[in-house]
Amino acid sequence: MIPAAFDYLAPTSVDQAVRALAEGGEDAKAMAGGQSLIPVLRMRLAAPTLVVDLSRLVELAGVYDDGDSLLVGALTTHREVLLDPLVAGHAGLLRLATGTVADAQVRNRGTFGGSLAHADPAGDLAAPALALGAVMVCEGPGGTREVPAAEFFVDHFTTALAPDELLTRVRVPKLTGWGARYEKFARVAQAWSIVGVAAAVEVVDGGVERARVALTNMGPTPLRAHGVEEALVGQPADAGAIAAAAERAAEGADPPVDADADAEYRSHLARVLTRRALAAAVEAAVESAVGA
């Protein structure tokens, strides 16, 4: 289909982009890589009167060391995240999840910030951001504010961003030496997750010291699996403890019912994928400790 008519702007600074969004109001849409917005426009599921193209805001691309955290620019492409040595060394969970996003063509154009701001419940980056304790840096007419991932995702395709705000950077705490895994179950290769599990684990002296687990597509927003974390921390890093903890994966979830799966099946997948993700993350953490 052909999109409805709209005005188009390609600002060269964040200030210009914010001003354009403020003037456009709720009828304006920001576009980063366009991999989510363009299909929606073509299907006329959205009909903005103004599209603000962010692709010229080169200052919003790249990954930077910021002490205890990494700063990931919102316009950093998925491919750049995958190849970045800082991400590989300090945020392995993010790299693993990014590798499951769509296909190479989409990863070359799609952006880290665009995916998070789109807030698709089946998207693969929101749960890792939640598990890692990421903080979203947002800029609007009133200045800059930081929103924790736990508060950023509000509902289906809805975030804490105001209509005149941009997600400019994401602060990702370093989990150096942790083991990580992202397990995703999809109907076909390169498809959206029916269920996904993001897990990061720190193992010390054969026991689980800390654990972070978050779920994809088990509700309208990514879900932190606190029951799993509580059951695993302080336990031996072995198969029995992992299996017991994984049984709590669906606690507090509100799984959607659609053509791909019902709630019961999604809950089953959450438990199975959590067990797999934790086992792989623990193995990676042990290997990291041995190699340190």
PLY file of the C-alpha trace (Angstrom):
ply
format ascii 1.0
element vertex 292
property float x
property float y
property float z
element edge 291
property int vertex1
property int vertex2
end_header
0.00 0.00 0.00
0.96 3.65 -0.34
1.23 5.73 2.85
-1.03 8.69 3.44
0.52 12.06 2.57
2.77 13.65 5.19
5.34 16.44 5.52
8.96 15.43 5.93
11.82 17.03 7.85
15.42 15.85 8.29
16.93 18.01 11.07
20.67 18.15 11.65
20.60 18.69 15.42
18.72 17.25 18.38
17.36 20.71 19.20
15.88 21.02 15.70
14.34 17.56 15.95
12.78 18.25 19.35
11.42 21.58 18.13
9.90 19.91 15.07
8.21 17.25 17.20
6.90 19.89 19.59
5.42 21.89 16.72
3.95 18.77 15.11
2.37 17.56 18.35
0.72 14.15 18.42
0.47 14.15 14.62
4.27 13.99 14.27
6.37 10.81 14.24
10.12 10.45 14.67
11.87 7.99 12.35
15.26 6.46 13.06
16.11 3.46 10.86
12.52 3.22 9.65
12.34 -0.57 9.95
9.27 -0.36 12.21
7.67 2.90 11.12
7.74 2.46 7.34
5.72 -0.81 7.31
3.18 0.78 9.66
2.88 3.79 7.34
2.48 1.58 4.29
-0.31 -0.37 5.95
-1.88 2.93 7.07
-1.92 1.79 10.68
-0.51 5.24 11.37
-1.06 8.42 9.41
1.13 11.19 10.83
1.04 14.61 9.20
4.79 15.03 9.85
7.69 12.55 9.80
10.89 13.77 11.44
13.83 11.80 10.01
16.59 11.46 12.62
19.18 9.83 10.37
21.33 12.98 10.13
21.84 13.19 13.90
25.25 11.54 13.78
26.00 12.52 17.38
23.42 9.95 18.50
25.31 6.98 17.06
28.05 4.94 18.69
28.93 3.14 21.92
31.02 4.88 24.59
32.62 3.90 27.88
31.13 5.91 30.74
32.80 4.45 33.81
30.48 1.86 35.36
28.18 2.00 32.32
28.15 2.04 28.56
26.39 4.83 26.70
24.72 3.51 23.55
23.51 6.14 21.13
19.89 5.73 20.08
20.84 5.78 16.38
23.44 3.03 16.75
22.43 0.31 14.31
21.90 -3.27 15.41
24.92 -4.28 13.34
27.10 -1.73 15.12
25.93 -3.03 18.51
26.75 -6.59 17.43
30.29 -5.67 16.38
31.18 -3.30 19.19
33.95 -4.60 21.50
32.65 -2.65 24.51
29.26 -4.35 24.21
30.92 -7.75 23.81
33.07 -7.19 26.91
30.59 -5.58 29.28
27.03 -6.21 28.03
27.09 -9.63 26.40
23.36 -10.11 26.89
22.69 -7.11 24.69
24.92 -8.47 21.93
23.29 -11.91 22.05
19.76 -10.52 21.85
20.65 -8.13 19.05
21.91 -11.07 17.00
18.38 -12.50 16.94
16.75 -9.33 15.55
15.21 -9.99 12.13
17.85 -10.47 9.41
21.09 -8.85 8.28
19.35 -6.29 6.08
17.17 -5.07 8.94
20.10 -5.06 11.37
22.05 -2.85 8.96
19.33 -0.18 9.01
17.37 -0.67 12.22
18.53 1.18 15.33
18.87 0.28 18.98
16.91 3.29 20.19
14.27 2.96 17.51
13.51 -0.59 18.57
13.19 0.39 22.23
11.04 3.43 21.50
8.75 1.34 19.26
8.03 -0.84 22.33
6.67 -3.88 20.51
5.95 -6.50 23.21
7.49 -9.13 20.91
10.61 -7.06 20.19
13.86 -8.62 21.30
15.71 -5.71 22.92
13.34 -4.46 25.62
13.69 -7.51 27.88
17.52 -7.41 27.79
17.41 -3.67 28.53
15.17 -4.41 31.52
17.36 -7.27 32.74
20.50 -5.15 32.44
18.94 -2.28 34.39
19.33 0.13 31.47
18.37 3.78 31.81
16.84 5.72 28.92
18.14 9.24 28.34
15.33 11.36 26.90
15.50 14.90 25.57
12.62 17.32 25.06
11.79 21.02 25.26
12.15 20.87 29.03
15.67 19.44 28.89
17.13 16.00 29.56
15.71 13.36 31.86
16.61 9.75 32.61
14.00 7.01 32.84
14.82 3.50 34.14
13.80 0.69 31.79
11.35 -0.56 34.44
9.41 2.73 34.05
10.02 3.36 30.35
7.80 0.61 28.91
4.20 1.52 29.73
1.95 -0.63 27.51
1.68 -2.12 24.01
3.71 0.17 21.72
3.68 2.81 24.45
6.59 4.28 26.38
7.15 7.08 28.88
8.35 9.33 26.04
6.25 12.46 25.59
5.19 13.29 22.01
7.84 16.04 21.88
10.67 13.96 23.38
13.41 11.89 21.79
15.22 8.88 23.16
18.81 10.02 22.60
20.99 7.52 24.48
20.72 4.43 26.65
22.88 3.98 29.72
23.69 0.28 30.15
25.37 -0.79 33.42
28.43 -2.98 32.89
27.99 -6.62 33.91
31.60 -7.58 33.22
32.33 -11.24 33.84
28.69 -12.29 33.99
27.40 -15.10 31.85
24.50 -14.29 29.57
22.01 -15.87 27.19
19.00 -14.82 25.16
16.66 -17.67 24.25
13.97 -16.97 21.69
11.19 -19.17 20.34
9.66 -18.05 17.05
7.32 -19.67 14.57
9.79 -19.24 11.71
13.35 -17.98 11.48
13.77 -14.19 11.70
10.25 -13.73 13.08
9.08 -11.92 16.19
9.42 -13.82 19.45
6.49 -15.90 20.60
8.40 -15.89 23.89
11.93 -14.78 24.67
14.05 -14.96 27.81
16.99 -12.70 28.66
19.24 -14.04 31.42
22.46 -12.79 33.00
24.14 -14.57 35.90
27.18 -13.97 38.09
28.75 -17.09 39.59
31.17 -16.90 42.53
32.82 -19.99 44.08
30.32 -22.32 42.44
27.24 -20.46 43.61
24.94 -17.94 41.99
25.82 -14.53 43.41
23.45 -12.42 41.29
20.92 -13.07 38.55
18.85 -10.97 36.17
16.02 -12.51 34.13
13.45 -10.77 31.93
10.78 -12.08 29.56
9.72 -11.04 26.06
6.06 -11.21 24.94
4.68 -12.46 28.23
2.59 -9.33 28.69
2.08 -5.86 27.22
5.57 -4.86 28.37
8.78 -6.78 29.13
8.58 -8.55 32.47
11.28 -8.96 35.09
11.12 -12.53 36.43
11.82 -11.69 40.08
10.61 -15.09 41.28
13.26 -16.83 39.20
15.97 -14.50 40.46
14.98 -14.95 44.09
14.90 -18.74 43.73
18.33 -18.89 42.09
20.48 -16.41 44.01
22.40 -18.10 46.79
21.95 -21.55 45.29
24.62 -23.81 43.75
25.11 -23.15 40.05
23.83 -26.59 39.07
21.05 -28.11 36.99
18.77 -28.80 39.93
18.75 -25.22 41.19
18.29 -23.91 37.67
15.33 -26.20 36.98
13.64 -25.27 40.26
14.09 -21.56 39.65
12.84 -21.78 36.06
9.51 -23.19 37.25
8.71 -19.72 38.58
9.25 -18.01 35.21
5.58 -17.28 34.47
4.73 -15.88 37.90
3.00 -12.52 37.57
2.91 -12.70 33.77
-0.07 -11.81 31.59
0.65 -13.79 28.41
-1.20 -12.63 25.28
-3.46 -14.97 23.35
-3.11 -14.78 19.57
-2.77 -16.92 16.46
0.68 -18.10 17.55
-0.02 -19.30 21.08
-2.42 -19.25 24.01
-1.50 -18.21 27.54
-0.84 -21.74 28.80
1.53 -22.52 25.94
3.40 -19.25 26.42
3.78 -19.98 30.13
5.19 -23.41 29.29
7.62 -21.82 26.83
8.71 -19.29 29.44
9.66 -22.06 31.86
11.48 -24.13 29.23
13.35 -21.18 27.72
14.26 -19.82 31.15
15.83 -23.14 32.08
17.81 -23.18 28.84
18.87 -19.55 29.15
19.99 -19.94 32.75
21.93 -23.11 32.02
23.81 -21.43 29.17
24.38 -18.23 31.19
25.75 -20.19 34.16
28.06 -22.15 31.89
29.35 -18.93 30.35
29.84 -17.36 33.78
31.84 -20.34 35.01
34.02 -20.22 31.88
34.55 -16.51 32.38
35.62 -17.05 36.00
38.06 -19.79 35.00
39.59 -17.61 32.30
39.90 -14.55 34.54
0 1
1 2
2 3
3 4
4 5
5 6
6 7
7 8
8 9
9 10
10 11
11 12
12 13
13 14
14 15
15 16
16 17
17 18
18 19
19 20
20 21
21 22
22 23
23 24
24 25
25 26
26 27
27 28
28 29
29 30
30 31
31 32
32 33
33 34
34 35
35 36
36 37
37 38
38 39
39 40
40 41
41 42
42 43
43 44
44 45
45 46
46 47
47 48
48 49
49 50
50 51
51 52
52 53
53 54
54 55
55 56
56 57
57 58
58 59
59 60
60 61
61 62
62 63
63 64
64 65
65 66
66 67
67 68
68 69
69 70
70 71
71 72
72 73
73 74
74 75
75 76
76 77
77 78
78 79
79 80
80 81
81 82
82 83
83 84
84 85
85 86
86 87
87 88
88 89
89 90
90 91
91 92
92 93
93 94
94 95
95 96
96 97
97 98
98 99
99 100
100 101
101 102
102 103
103 104
104 105
105 106
106 107
107 108
108 109
109 110
110 111
111 112
112 113
113 114
114 115
115 116
116 117
117 118
118 119
119 120
120 121
121 122
122 123
123 124
124 125
125 126
126 127
127 128
128 129
129 130
130 131
131 132
132 133
133 134
134 135
135 136
136 137
137 138
138 139
139 140
140 141
141 142
142 143
143 144
144 145
145 146
146 147
147 148
148 149
149 150
150 151
151 152
152 153
153 154
154 155
155 156
156 157
157 158
158 159
159 160
160 161
161 162
162 163
163 164
164 165
165 166
166 167
167 168
168 169
169 170
170 171
171 172
172 173
173 174
174 175
175 176
176 177
177 178
178 179
179 180
180 181
181 182
182 183
183 184
184 185
185 186
186 187
187 188
188 189
189 190
190 191
191 192
192 193
193 194
194 195
195 196
196 197
197 198
198 199
199 200
200 201
201 202
202 203
203 204
204 205
205 206
206 207
207 208
208 209
209 210
210 211
211 212
212 213
213 214
214 215
215 216
216 217
217 218
218 219
219 220
220 221
221 222
222 223
223 224
224 225
225 226
226 227
227 228
228 229
229 230
230 231
231 232
232 233
233 234
234 235
235 236
236 237
237 238
238 239
239 240
240 241
241 242
242 243
243 244
244 245
245 246
246 247
247 248
248 249
249 250
250 251
251 252
252 253
253 254
254 255
255 256
256 257
257 258
258 259
259 260
260 261
261 262
262 263
263 264
264 265
265 266
266 267
267 268
268 269
269 270
270 271
271 272
272 273
273 274
274 275
275 276
276 277
277 278
278 279
279 280
280 281
281 282
282 283
283 284
284 285
285 286
286 287
287 288
288 289
289 290
290 291
